[in-house]
Amino acid sequence: MKKDGIKALTYISLCVAIMAALSQLAIPIGTVPLTLQAFSVSLIGYFLGLKNGVAAITVYILLGLVGVPVFANFQGGLHTVIGYTGGFILGYLPYACLCGIKGEKWKKITLGIIGLLLCHLCGILWYMHLAELNIWLAFIAVSAPYLLKDIALTVCAYFVSEALHKRLRN
């Protein structure tokens, strides 16, 4: 394997571990816990880029699917992904994807926020279906309390990623 491939696998592995660790910093409030997962997903996308960022999130989701307790509150297994928060978990893929698109600062931040909104939309629609609620009630239950925090975390993740890139170049 080439040096770049080993470096990429190392970064992907580290990012999956960071995502799993930060997912455990969860405060249970209602159906969806308060977590740093938005920060993790956007940091992974910004730091690793499109291809490797999506690879890291895919590995994270697959680990959770097979039962490794990587999701919030040490959850894992198919039941978590098809449960009330499953839409958010699956929404991490387009979120990381949009954060990973190359561009200038404001383009990347804007795409990251759009990715976050897509992730929230996935979570809302999934929850709406499972809880048999209308979209407004689902939004109030699982998105509204977290949206501003998640936007701030997405912007913060961009700047942390830029600092990491700068540090690693030196």
N, C-alpha and C positions, 0 to 999 in steps of 0.2 A: 504494500500500500504506500502511496506517495505521502510525503510529509504534509501536504495540504489536506489530504484526506484524513490523516490521523488527527491533525489539528481540528478539523471540522467535527469529527466524531467526538473528540474530547470536549469541545465547546457545547455540542448538542447534549452530551451526557451531563455535563455540569448544569446546563440550563434546565434539563428535566429534573435534576435533583433540587435545584433552587425552587422550581415551580412546586414540587412536592412539599418541600419544607415550608415555603410561604403559604401554601394552601392550608396548613395546619394552624396558622395564626388566624383563628376564626372565632368570632363572637356570635353565638347562636341568637338570632333575633328573628322570630317568625320562621317562615318556610325556607328562606334563603339566608345563610349566615353572612355576616359582615367579614370579608376576607381581603387579602392583598392579591387575589388571583388576577384582577385586571392589571395591576402593576406587573405581575409576572409574565402574563401573556404578551403585553405590549413590549416589555423589556426584551423578551425572547425574540419577538418579531423585529424590533429595531436593531438589536445587537447582532442577530444571526442572519438577517436578511430573509427574503421570501422562501427560498428552497429549504434552507436549514432550519429556519424558524418553524415552518409548517412540519418539517420532519420531527422536530423536538416536541411540538404539541401533539402530533400523532402518536409518538412513543408514549408520552404522558397519558393520553386517553387510553391507549391499548394496555398499558400497565394497570390502569384503573379498571378497565373492562375485565381483565383476567383475575381481579381480586386483590391486587396490591393496594394497600390503603393510602393512596396518594391524593385522593380528593379531600375536600374540607372535612374536618372532624374525623380524620382517619377512616374515611369511607372508601370502599372499593367494590367492584363487582358490577355485573350487568344491572342489578336492581337500582343502583345509584344513577346509572346513565339513562335508564328508562323512567326514573323517578322525577320528582318535581323540579330538580335542578338540572336535569339532563339536557335541556335546550341550551342552557348556558355553556355546559361542557362541550357540546358539539359546536356551539357558536364560537368557541376559542379558535377554531380553524380559520374561518374567514377573518377574524380579528387579527390573528398573527400574520395572516397572508397580507392584509392591507398595511399593517405596520412594517412589513418587510419590503415593501416596494421602494425602490431607490428614488431619491429626489432631494430637493432642498428642504431646509428646516420646516417651513410652514406647510409645504406639500405633505411631508411625512407626518407632521402633527395632525393635519386635517384628515389624512387617510387613516391614521390611527383612531381618531375620534369616530370616523365613519365606521371603521371596523368594530369599535366598541358598541356603537348603536346597532349594528347588525347582530352582534352577540346578544345584546339586550332584547332585540326583536325575536331572535330565536328562543330565548328564555321565556319571554312573555307568551309567545304563541304556543310553546310546548306546555307551559303551566296552564294557560287558558284551556287547552284541550283536556289535560288531565283533571283539572279542578272543575271543569265545566262552568267556566266563568266567561263573561264578555271581556273583550280586549281591554277596556278601561279598568275594570276591577283587577284584572291580571297585572296590568301595568302598575297600579297602585300597590298591589301586594308584593311584587317581586322585582320591580325596576325603579320606581320613583324614589324610594329611600336611599338608593345606592348610586344613582346616575351622576350627580355632581361629584361625589367622591371618586367614582371611576374615571370621569373625565380628567379630574386633577391628577389622578394616578397615571393615566395615559400620558399626559404632558410631562409629568415628572420622569416617567420611564424613558422618554425620548432624551432628556438631558442627562440622565444617568448613563444611558447607552453611549451618548456622544463622549462623555467623560471616560468611560471604559475604553472606547475605541482610541481616544487620544492617549490614554495611559499605556495601552498595549502597543501602540506604534512607537513609543519612546523606549 
